[in-house]
Amino acid sequence: MDTTKRGSFQGQIETVLRMSLSDLDLRIKKLFPVLRVKSHLTAAGIRRWDGYAPIHLMFVLVTLAFLKITSVHELMKQGVSSFYQAHKDTFYRFKNGEWGWRPFYWRFIRHLGSKLTWSETRNENCFIIDTSVLAKRGKSMEQLSYVYDHTQRKSVNGYELVALGLITPTNFYPLDFCHRFSDKRHQQARDAVPLNPTGSLAKRIGEARALTKIELAVKLLKEALAKGIAASHVLVDAWFTSPKFCQAVRELNLHAIGRLKNGKTRYLYEGTWLNLSQLYHALKGTLIKDPQLGCPVAAVSVACRNGVEGIIVFVKGYKEPEAESLAGARKNPEPKWAAIFSTDPMLSAREIVKKYILRWSIEVFFKEAKQRLGLGKEQSRCFAAQVYSTTQAFLRYSILAYLLDKEPAHGTIGTMFHQIAQEAGAITFCDRLWDYFSTVLRRCLETLAQFLNLGPEFRECLDAVAAAFKHVTPLQGCET
């Protein structure tokens, strides 16, 4: 590995930001030192690679999304290679390295949480767990397997992501994730062979192979609690809501709230074991319209066979929004009623429904992270790069959410993203335009010196003029 000490790396974006244009403020640049990203990288063992500091490489890769650049390959095709010293191989080696991205991101998100005082809203904070499929077109990527995608209603080649997030009174923040592999995979799929058998990447691969989705979800919750993240409830969809999962959540001194499937699971009600459909028909005459929810509800206390006690809230006419709708895809008919289970006896039926609705924030996260922040778009065959890419998408979203908490007037993550993208695009265009004119002027002076043979004195003057260009801040603008 080349460890030669070189000059400070200046990517295209960082070069522009160094000018400190008075009329353009790229907040991502300012947030990196505020959120101590460099310190978190160093503490996680992510240090200088091939002569370039990780903070600079990561800053360029993170900010590419705001310039609408999807990959390093596309960055190299933009014709702006004069703005950075590192070659594309340096970026690829950085992404493919077996770095401790989980320790890094936990350090980052804990520091961010301390700045936003999450501990003061413990009773209002909720953990949210959900899964998402990252489909891939390649066949020879490491650790690819066939996973079921409920949006397409079929199995696809890719990765299944189990994600943990935190919803606060002001915003949603992704906390951690695990991959999960199935036993079925394409014949060209390859196994990743980590260089460090006890490192972070090897642990991720081991847990993805050995643990079920429920076991991965419980593992993520334990990790979050161990890191000091404060919350009172865990919100999940119908796939996770089961007596076994609720029991595991209660053992962590948390309460579970989730939608129930109309399946074979039976609940004890007034000495009789009834399934969900039988229980609804026994209680549908007691449904009363809630003025705030706008639909009839009824609540009943039940017990599960494993001893978990809770409340089932029946809601007639409840509909969930669609996270992703495929054009021409057949839609499942909406059920006439829904059942939401809670292990917290202190909550009313209205409060249980309202808290469960907060679960939708993780669906919004998946959609926006896939459409705008590069989640699932990594094309590398290396599984380590897939882990980095997912961490990078989580980091981008958390930064945007943090900015939104500090500047709530922007309204949504999408609005914040578009504003930053416009600023980054404008400032990058100004820099490229200035570089063009300064290059033309220098070439003209060099050509003049060549034909007129003006001697070393003129050469010194030319170098002084060229050096002066580097310290000029172009296109300052004015009030008009």
C-alpha positions as CSV (number, residue, x, y, z in Angstrom):
1,M,0.0,0.0,0.0
2,D,1.3,3.5,-0.9
3,T,1.7,5.5,2.3
4,T,3.5,8.4,0.7
5,K,2.5,11.7,2.4
6,R,0.8,13.9,-0.2
7,G,-0.8,17.3,-0.2
8,S,-4.2,17.7,1.2
9,F,-6.8,16.1,-1.1
10,Q,-9.2,18.6,-2.7
11,G,-12.2,17.1,-4.4
12,Q,-14.3,19.1,-6.8
13,I,-16.9,20.0,-4.3
14,E,-14.4,20.8,-1.5
15,T,-12.4,23.0,-3.8
16,V,-15.5,25.1,-4.5
17,L,-16.5,25.2,-0.8
18,R,-13.0,26.4,0.1
19,M,-13.8,29.6,-1.8
20,S,-16.5,30.5,0.7
21,L,-18.8,32.2,-1.8
22,S,-20.9,34.8,0.1
23,D,-24.1,34.1,-1.7
24,L,-24.0,30.3,-1.6
25,D,-23.9,28.2,1.6
26,L,-23.4,24.4,1.2
27,R,-24.4,23.3,4.7
28,I,-23.1,19.7,4.3
29,K,-19.5,21.1,4.4
30,K,-20.2,22.9,7.6
31,L,-21.9,19.9,9.2
32,F,-18.9,17.5,8.9
33,P,-16.9,19.3,11.6
34,V,-20.0,20.1,13.6
35,L,-21.0,16.4,13.8
36,R,-17.3,15.4,14.2
37,V,-17.3,13.0,11.2
38,K,-13.5,12.9,11.1
39,S,-13.2,12.0,14.7
40,H,-15.8,9.2,14.3
41,L,-13.9,7.8,11.4
42,T,-10.6,7.8,13.3
43,A,-12.2,6.2,16.4
44,A,-13.6,3.4,14.3
45,G,-10.2,2.6,12.8
46,I,-11.0,4.1,9.4
47,R,-7.7,5.9,8.7
48,R,-5.6,7.3,5.9
49,W,-5.7,5.1,2.8
50,D,-3.3,5.3,-0.1
51,G,-2.1,8.7,0.9
52,Y,-5.6,10.4,1.1
53,A,-7.5,11.1,4.3
54,P,-10.8,9.1,4.6
55,I,-12.6,12.3,5.6
56,H,-11.9,13.8,2.2
57,L,-12.8,10.7,0.2
58,M,-16.0,10.2,2.2
59,F,-17.0,13.9,1.8
60,V,-16.8,13.6,-2.0
61,L,-18.7,10.3,-2.1
62,V,-21.4,11.5,0.3
63,T,-21.9,14.8,-1.6
64,L,-22.1,13.2,-5.0
65,A,-25.8,12.5,-4.5
66,F,-26.5,16.3,-4.1
67,L,-24.8,16.8,-7.5
68,K,-27.0,14.2,-9.1
69,I,-23.9,12.0,-9.7
70,T,-24.6,8.4,-9.1
71,S,-21.2,6.7,-9.1
72,V,-17.4,7.3,-9.1
73,H,-17.4,6.2,-12.8
74,E,-19.8,9.0,-13.7
75,L,-17.8,11.5,-11.6
76,M,-14.7,10.7,-13.7
77,K,-16.7,11.2,-16.9
78,Q,-17.7,14.8,-15.9
79,G,-14.5,16.2,-17.2
80,V,-13.6,17.8,-13.8
81,S,-10.6,15.6,-12.9
82,S,-8.4,18.7,-12.5
83,F,-10.3,19.4,-9.3
84,Y,-9.0,16.4,-7.4
85,Q,-5.7,14.4,-7.1
86,A,-7.1,11.0,-6.3
87,H,-7.8,8.6,-9.1
88,K,-10.9,6.4,-9.3
89,D,-9.0,3.4,-7.9
90,T,-8.5,5.2,-4.7
91,F,-12.3,5.7,-4.3
92,Y,-12.9,2.1,-5.2
93,R,-10.4,0.7,-2.7
94,F,-11.9,2.9,0.0
95,K,-15.4,1.6,-0.7
96,N,-14.2,-2.0,-1.0
97,G,-12.2,-1.9,2.2
98,E,-13.2,-4.0,5.2
99,W,-13.8,-0.9,7.4
100,G,-15.8,-0.8,10.6
101,W,-18.8,1.1,9.3
102,R,-21.1,0.0,12.0
103,P,-18.9,1.4,14.8
104,F,-18.4,4.6,12.8
105,Y,-22.1,5.1,12.2
106,W,-23.0,4.4,15.8
107,R,-20.5,7.0,17.0
108,F,-21.9,9.5,14.5
109,I,-25.6,8.9,15.3
110,R,-25.0,9.0,19.1
111,H,-23.2,12.3,18.8
112,L,-26.1,13.6,16.6
113,G,-28.6,12.4,19.1
114,S,-26.8,14.1,22.0
115,K,-26.9,17.4,20.0
116,L,-30.7,17.0,19.5
117,T,-31.2,15.9,23.1
118,W,-33.0,12.6,22.3
119,S,-32.8,11.6,26.0
120,E,-35.2,14.4,27.0
121,T,-38.0,12.9,24.8
122,R,-37.6,9.3,25.8
123,N,-41.3,8.7,26.4
124,E,-42.2,10.1,23.0
125,N,-39.4,8.3,21.0
126,C,-40.2,5.1,19.3
127,F,-38.0,2.5,17.6
128,I,-39.2,1.3,14.2
129,I,-38.2,-1.9,12.5
130,D,-38.9,-2.9,9.0
131,T,-37.4,-4.7,6.0
132,S,-36.7,-3.6,2.4
133,V,-35.4,-5.5,-0.6
134,L,-32.4,-4.1,-2.6
135,A,-32.8,-5.8,-5.9
136,K,-29.7,-6.3,-8.1
137,R,-29.3,-7.0,-11.8
138,G,-25.9,-8.5,-11.5
139,K,-25.5,-12.3,-11.1
140,S,-22.0,-12.6,-9.7
141,M,-22.1,-10.2,-6.8
142,E,-21.0,-11.5,-3.5
143,Q,-23.6,-12.9,-1.1
144,L,-26.5,-12.4,-3.6
145,S,-29.6,-14.5,-2.9
146,Y,-33.3,-14.7,-3.9
147,V,-35.5,-12.7,-1.5
148,Y,-39.2,-12.1,-1.7
149,D,-40.2,-8.5,-2.7
150,H,-43.8,-7.8,-1.6
151,T,-44.0,-4.8,-3.9
152,Q,-43.5,-7.0,-6.9
153,R,-45.1,-10.1,-5.3
154,K,-42.2,-12.3,-6.4
155,S,-38.7,-13.3,-5.4
156,V,-35.9,-11.2,-6.8
157,N,-32.1,-11.4,-6.9
158,G,-30.7,-9.1,-4.3
159,Y,-30.3,-8.4,-0.6
160,E,-32.8,-8.1,2.1
161,L,-32.2,-5.3,4.6
162,V,-33.5,-5.3,8.2
163,A,-33.4,-1.7,9.3
164,L,-33.8,0.0,12.7
165,G,-34.9,3.6,13.0
166,L,-35.9,6.1,15.7
167,I,-38.9,8.4,15.4
168,T,-38.6,11.5,17.6
169,P,-41.3,14.3,18.1
170,T,-39.6,16.1,15.2
171,N,-38.2,13.6,12.7
172,F,-37.1,10.1,11.8
173,Y,-33.5,8.9,12.0
174,P,-32.1,5.5,10.7
175,L,-30.0,3.9,13.4
176,D,-28.6,0.6,12.1
177,F,-29.2,-2.3,9.7
178,C,-28.4,-5.9,9.0
179,H,-28.5,-7.9,5.8
180,R,-30.2,-11.3,5.5
181,F,-29.4,-14.0,3.0
182,S,-31.7,-16.8,1.9
183,D,-30.5,-20.3,1.0
184,K,-31.6,-20.0,-2.6
185,R,-29.3,-18.0,-4.9
186,H,-28.2,-17.8,-8.5
187,Q,-25.5,-20.3,-9.5
188,Q,-23.1,-17.4,-10.4
189,A,-23.4,-15.8,-7.0
190,R,-20.2,-15.8,-5.0
191,D,-19.3,-16.0,-1.3
192,A,-17.5,-13.0,0.2
193,V,-14.2,-14.1,1.9
194,P,-13.3,-11.4,4.4
195,L,-9.5,-10.8,5.0
196,N,-10.2,-10.4,8.7
197,P,-12.2,-13.4,10.0
198,T,-13.1,-11.6,13.2
199,G,-13.7,-8.1,11.6
200,S,-16.9,-6.1,11.2
201,L,-17.6,-7.4,7.7
202,A,-17.2,-11.1,8.8
203,K,-19.6,-10.5,11.6
204,R,-22.2,-9.0,9.3
205,I,-21.9,-12.0,6.9
206,G,-22.2,-14.5,9.8
207,E,-25.3,-12.9,11.3
208,A,-26.9,-12.5,7.9
209,R,-26.5,-16.3,7.3
210,A,-27.4,-17.6,10.7
211,L,-30.1,-15.4,12.2
212,T,-33.8,-15.1,11.3
213,K,-35.4,-11.7,10.7
214,I,-36.9,-11.6,14.2
215,E,-33.5,-12.5,15.7
216,L,-31.9,-9.8,13.7
217,A,-34.5,-7.3,14.8
218,V,-34.0,-8.2,18.4
219,K,-30.2,-7.9,18.0
220,L,-30.6,-4.4,16.5
221,L,-32.8,-3.3,19.5
222,K,-30.3,-4.7,22.0
223,E,-27.5,-2.8,20.2
224,A,-29.4,0.5,20.3
225,L,-30.2,0.2,24.0
226,A,-26.6,-0.7,24.7
227,K,-25.6,2.5,22.9
228,G,-27.8,4.6,25.1
229,I,-30.6,5.4,22.6
230,A,-33.7,6.2,24.6
231,A,-37.2,5.1,23.5
232,S,-40.4,3.6,25.0
233,H,-42.1,1.7,22.2
234,V,-41.2,-0.5,19.2
235,L,-43.4,-0.1,16.1
236,V,-43.5,-2.9,13.5
237,D,-45.7,-4.1,10.7
238,A,-47.8,-7.3,10.5
239,W,-44.8,-9.5,9.6
240,F,-43.0,-8.9,12.9
241,T,-46.0,-8.7,15.2
242,S,-46.2,-12.1,16.9
243,P,-46.3,-13.3,20.5
244,K,-42.6,-14.4,20.3
245,F,-41.4,-11.0,19.1
246,C,-43.6,-9.1,21.6
247,Q,-42.2,-11.3,24.4
248,A,-38.6,-10.5,23.3
249,V,-39.4,-6.8,23.2
250,R,-40.9,-6.9,26.7
251,E,-37.8,-8.6,28.0
252,L,-35.9,-5.5,26.8
253,N,-38.2,-3.3,29.0
254,L,-39.9,-1.9,25.9
255,H,-43.5,-2.0,24.6
256,A,-44.4,-3.4,21.2
257,I,-47.1,-1.9,18.9
258,G,-47.8,-3.6,15.6
259,R,-50.5,-4.6,13.2
260,L,-51.8,-8.2,13.4
261,K,-52.4,-10.7,10.6
262,N,-55.7,-12.4,10.3
263,G,-54.1,-15.8,10.8
264,K,-54.4,-18.9,13.0
265,T,-52.9,-17.2,16.2
266,R,-55.4,-17.4,19.0
267,Y,-55.9,-14.9,21.9
268,L,-57.5,-15.5,25.3
269,Y,-60.7,-13.4,25.7
270,E,-63.1,-13.9,28.6
271,G,-61.9,-17.5,29.1
272,T,-62.1,-18.5,25.4
273,W,-59.3,-18.8,22.8
274,L,-60.4,-17.0,19.6
275,N,-58.5,-16.1,16.4
276,L,-58.5,-12.6,15.2
277,S,-61.5,-12.9,12.9
278,Q,-63.6,-14.5,15.6
279,L,-62.6,-11.9,18.1
280,Y,-63.6,-9.1,15.6
281,H,-67.0,-10.6,15.0
282,A,-67.6,-10.8,18.7
283,L,-66.8,-7.2,19.2
284,K,-67.9,-5.4,16.0
285,G,-71.1,-4.3,17.6
286,T,-69.1,-2.3,20.2
287,L,-67.2,-0.2,17.6
288,I,-67.6,3.6,18.2
289,K,-66.5,6.3,15.9
290,D,-63.5,8.2,17.3
291,P,-63.8,12.0,16.4
292,Q,-60.1,12.4,16.0
293,L,-59.3,9.3,14.1
294,G,-62.5,9.6,11.9
295,C,-63.3,5.9,12.0
296,P,-64.9,3.4,14.4
297,V,-62.6,1.7,16.9
298,A,-62.9,-0.8,19.8
299,A,-60.3,-2.1,22.2
300,V,-60.2,-5.4,24.1
301,S,-57.6,-6.8,26.6
302,V,-56.3,-10.3,25.6
303,A,-53.5,-12.7,26.5
304,C,-51.3,-14.8,24.2
305,R,-50.4,-18.4,24.8
306,N,-46.8,-17.5,25.8
307,G,-48.2,-15.3,28.6
308,V,-47.8,-11.9,26.9
309,E,-50.7,-9.7,27.7
310,G,-51.9,-6.7,25.6
311,I,-54.6,-4.8,24.0
312,I,-56.0,-5.3,20.5
313,V,-57.6,-2.3,18.9
314,F,-59.9,-3.0,16.0
315,V,-60.2,-0.1,13.5
316,K,-62.9,-0.3,10.8
317,G,-62.0,1.4,7.4
318,Y,-58.3,1.8,8.3
319,K,-56.0,2.0,5.2
320,E,-52.3,2.3,4.9
321,P,-50.7,4.5,2.2
322,E,-48.7,2.7,-0.5
323,A,-44.9,3.1,-0.3
324,E,-44.2,2.0,-3.8
325,S,-46.8,1.4,-6.5
326,L,-45.8,-0.3,-9.7
327,A,-47.6,0.9,-12.9
328,G,-50.0,-1.8,-14.0
329,A,-49.5,-4.0,-10.9
330,R,-52.5,-5.7,-9.5
331,K,-53.5,-4.2,-6.1
332,N,-54.6,-6.3,-3.2
333,P,-58.1,-5.5,-2.0
334,E,-58.1,-3.4,1.2
335,P,-59.5,-5.3,4.3
336,K,-62.6,-3.8,5.8
337,W,-61.0,-3.7,9.3
338,A,-57.5,-3.8,10.8
339,A,-56.3,-5.0,14.2
340,I,-53.4,-3.3,16.1
341,F,-51.8,-5.0,19.1
342,S,-50.1,-3.2,22.0
343,T,-48.4,-4.5,25.1
344,D,-48.7,-1.1,26.8
345,P,-51.9,-1.1,29.0
346,M,-51.5,2.6,29.8
347,L,-52.4,3.7,26.2
348,S,-55.9,4.4,25.0
349,A,-57.2,3.0,21.7
350,R,-56.7,6.4,20.1
351,E,-53.1,6.6,21.3
352,I,-52.3,3.1,20.1
353,V,-53.5,3.9,16.6
354,K,-51.7,7.3,16.5
355,K,-48.4,5.7,17.6
356,Y,-48.7,2.9,15.1
357,I,-49.3,5.5,12.3
358,L,-45.8,6.8,13.1
359,R,-44.4,3.5,11.7
360,W,-45.0,4.9,8.2
361,S,-42.0,7.2,8.6
362,I,-39.6,4.3,7.9
363,E,-41.5,3.5,4.6
364,V,-40.9,7.2,3.7
365,F,-37.3,6.8,4.5
366,F,-36.9,3.7,2.3
367,K,-38.6,5.5,-0.6
368,E,-36.6,8.7,-0.4
369,A,-33.3,7.0,0.3
370,K,-33.7,4.8,-2.8
371,Q,-34.9,7.6,-5.0
372,R,-32.5,10.3,-4.0
373,L,-29.7,9.1,-1.6
374,G,-28.4,6.0,-3.4
375,L,-29.8,3.2,-1.2
376,G,-29.4,0.0,-3.1
377,K,-27.8,1.6,-6.1
378,E,-24.2,0.3,-5.5
379,Q,-23.0,-1.6,-8.6
380,S,-19.9,-3.1,-7.1
381,R,-19.6,-6.9,-6.9
382,C,-17.9,-6.6,-3.5
383,F,-20.2,-7.1,-0.5
384,A,-18.0,-4.6,1.5
385,A,-18.9,-1.9,-1.0
386,Q,-22.6,-2.8,-0.5
387,V,-22.3,-2.3,3.3
388,Y,-20.5,1.0,2.7
389,S,-23.1,2.2,0.3
390,T,-26.0,1.5,2.7
391,T,-24.1,3.2,5.5
392,Q,-23.6,6.2,3.2
393,A,-27.3,6.4,2.4
394,F,-28.1,6.3,6.2
395,L,-25.5,9.0,6.8
396,R,-27.0,11.3,4.1
397,Y,-30.5,10.9,5.4
398,S,-29.5,11.6,9.0
399,I,-27.6,14.7,7.9
400,L,-30.7,15.9,6.0
401,A,-33.0,15.1,9.0
402,Y,-30.6,17.0,11.3
403,L,-30.7,20.0,9.0
404,L,-34.5,19.8,8.9
405,D,-34.6,19.7,12.8
406,K,-32.5,22.9,12.8
407,E,-34.4,24.5,10.0
408,P,-38.0,23.2,10.3
409,A,-39.3,25.8,7.8
410,H,-38.2,23.5,4.9
411,G,-41.0,21.0,5.8
412,T,-39.7,17.7,4.4
413,I,-36.5,15.8,3.6
414,G,-37.3,16.0,-0.1
415,T,-37.5,19.8,0.1
416,M,-34.2,20.0,1.9
417,F,-32.6,17.6,-0.5
418,H,-33.7,19.6,-3.6
419,Q,-32.4,22.9,-2.0
420,I,-29.0,21.5,-1.2
421,A,-28.8,19.9,-4.7
422,Q,-29.6,23.2,-6.3
423,E,-26.9,25.0,-4.2
424,A,-24.3,22.3,-4.9
425,G,-25.1,22.4,-8.7
426,A,-25.0,26.2,-8.9
427,I,-21.7,26.4,-6.9
428,T,-20.1,23.7,-9.0
429,F,-21.1,25.4,-12.2
430,C,-19.6,28.7,-11.0
431,D,-16.3,26.9,-10.2
432,R,-16.1,25.1,-13.5
433,L,-16.9,28.3,-15.4
434,W,-14.2,30.2,-13.5
435,D,-11.7,27.4,-14.1
436,Y,-12.5,27.5,-17.9
437,F,-11.8,31.3,-18.2
438,S,-8.7,31.2,-16.0
439,T,-7.3,28.3,-18.1
440,V,-8.0,30.2,-21.4
441,L,-6.3,33.3,-20.1
442,R,-3.2,31.4,-18.9
443,R,-2.9,29.6,-22.3
444,C,-3.1,32.9,-24.1
445,L,-0.3,34.4,-21.9
446,E,1.8,31.3,-22.4
447,T,1.3,31.4,-26.2
448,L,2.2,35.1,-26.2
449,A,5.4,34.4,-24.3
450,Q,6.4,31.5,-26.6
451,F,6.1,33.6,-29.8
452,L,7.6,36.8,-28.5
453,N,10.4,35.1,-26.5
454,L,10.0,37.7,-23.7
455,G,12.5,36.1,-21.4
456,P,12.6,34.9,-17.7
457,E,11.2,38.1,-16.3
458,F,7.9,37.7,-18.2
459,R,7.8,34.1,-17.0
460,E,8.0,35.2,-13.4
461,C,5.2,37.7,-14.1
462,L,3.1,35.0,-15.7
463,D,3.5,32.7,-12.7
464,A,2.6,35.5,-10.4
465,V,-0.6,36.2,-12.3
466,A,-1.5,32.5,-12.4
467,A,-0.9,32.2,-8.6
468,A,-3.2,35.3,-8.1
469,F,-6.0,33.5,-9.8
470,K,-6.0,30.8,-7.1
471,H,-6.9,33.4,-4.4
472,V,-9.6,35.2,-6.3
473,T,-13.2,34.5,-5.3
474,P,-15.2,34.6,-8.6
475,L,-18.8,35.5,-9.2
476,Q,-19.5,37.1,-5.9
477,G,-22.8,38.6,-7.1
478,C,-24.7,41.5,-5.6
479,E,-28.1,42.4,-4.3
480,T,-29.5,42.3,-7.9
